[in-house]
């Protein structure tokens, strides 16, 4: 995508118009997904038709379509609401930061979270987008640690906080919750974070990070100067000793 070929070499010289285009583009895809989630739930409620059997049913052929469709199906509006906001924010962040490979990462997370549940989940219908949410949250968090990226880490922690019991969701506490989907989604995110660890993303530095870099450079320069002066002093002392010996 031509839009995502824009990577300024100097973060201080950003193109405001291009940044604005990328920002709004990053909103469209998540918004379309969330809109589809809500339309499916509204159709279910208004027609009294249940789409639960389009979810994932592990190790059964009838459950295979759920790998594609299960994130669109929710048990009620509360379930849908709890997934909509984190899904939107995490996907927006993925597209905005990873740009050229963002869709590749997203669909890998999307299908991996469903396939792993099909292989390793308990015999029940697994529905909802929470597996993909866990996958994206884990990807951002681990990627932030690997890259030492404060923004990725901070954003992920905020989403985890807003999402409530994200951590507890990977444990078999409530039999009505697909904890396997949460667990395998998180594992999928961690695996892909390591897989894409060498991919460089554009990031603007905070002012305090620039100050730290300047301080480190100044300290290194002072250290080199001290070593140079020490070397000169040692050489001068040796020359003096040689003169005395002569």
Secondary structure, DSSP 4 states (H G I P E B T S, - for coil): -GGGG---SSTTS--HHHHHHHHHHHHHHHHHHHHHHHHHHHHHHHHT---GGGSEETTSGGGTTHHHHGGG--SSHHHHHHHHHHHHHHHHHHHHHHGGGHHHHHHHHHHHHHHHHHHHS-SSEE-SSHHHHHHHHHHHHHHHHHHT-HHHHHHHHHHHHHTSSTTGGGSS--TTS-HHHHHHHHHHHHHHHHHTTT-----PPPHHHHHHHHHHHHHHHHHHHHHHHHHHHHHHHHHHHHHHH-
